[in-house]
Amino acid sequence: MHTLIWTIKILAAVLLIVLILMHSPKGDGIAGIGNAAQMFTSQKSAEKGLNKLTAIIAAIFIVCVFLLGFGLI
C-alpha cells in the first residue's frame, strides 16, 4: 500500500508540474498550443477546465503527502 501511495504521489507531482507550466499569464494557456483554440468555445473555458484539473491533481497530491507524512497507512 505504501508503494502505491508513493507511485500516485510521484505521478501527481509530474502531472502538476506539466499542468502548471501549461497555464499562461497572458491568458493563452492550453488553447494557445497548436491551434487547439478551435476545440474549445473560448479561451476562458479552456482556462477554467485547466484550473479545475490542476486543483484536482493538487488535492490528490496533498492527500498523498498527508497519508505518507503522518503515517496513516
C-alpha positions as a printed Julia matrix, in Angstrom:
73×3 Matrix{Float64}:
   0.0    0.0     0.0
   2.86   2.31    0.85
   4.37   1.81   -2.62
   1.02   2.53   -4.29
   0.66   5.85   -2.47
   4.25   6.78   -3.4
   3.53   5.97   -7.05
   0.36   8.06   -7.05
   2.24  10.91   -5.36
   5.03  10.87   -7.97
   2.56  10.72  -10.88
   0.53  13.56   -9.36
   3.7   15.63   -8.91
   4.72  15.18  -12.55
   1.2   15.96  -13.78
   1.06  19.0   -11.52
   4.3   20.34  -12.98
   3.02  19.86  -16.53
  -0.36  21.43  -15.79
   1.16  24.45  -14.07
   3.51  25.0   -16.98
   0.52  24.93  -19.34
  -1.01  27.93  -17.59
  -0.28  31.17  -19.34
  -0.03  34.54  -17.63
  -1.38  36.17  -20.8
  -4.49  34.02  -20.96
  -3.4   31.78  -23.83
  -2.89  28.71  -21.69
  -3.8   25.38  -23.19
  -5.77  26.97  -26.04
  -2.62  28.55  -27.45
  -0.93  25.22  -28.14
  -1.09  24.21  -31.8
  -4.44  25.74  -32.83
  -6.25  23.97  -30.01
  -8.46  27.05  -29.61
 -10.96  25.6   -32.05
 -11.56  22.66  -29.71
 -12.93  24.95  -27.02
 -15.7   27.52  -27.23
 -13.37  30.16  -25.86
 -10.03  30.53  -24.17
 -11.85  31.29  -20.97
 -13.48  27.86  -20.9
 -10.13  26.21  -21.67
  -8.51  28.02  -18.74
 -11.43  27.12  -16.49
 -11.05  23.43  -17.32
  -7.29  23.61  -16.85
  -7.76  25.28  -13.46
 -10.19  22.57  -12.32
  -7.89  19.77  -13.45
  -4.92  21.42  -11.71
  -6.91  21.75   -8.49
  -7.95  18.09   -8.58
  -4.39  16.87   -9.16
  -3.12  19.2    -6.41
  -5.7   17.79   -3.99
  -4.63  14.22   -4.82
  -1.0   15.2    -4.23
  -1.8   16.84   -0.88
  -3.79  13.82    0.32
  -0.88  11.53   -0.58
   1.58  13.79    1.25
  -0.56  13.74    4.41
  -1.05   9.97    4.24
   2.68   9.38    3.9
   3.78  12.17    6.23
   1.59  11.3     9.18
   1.97   7.56    8.7
  -1.75   6.98    8.31
  -1.19   3.98    6.06
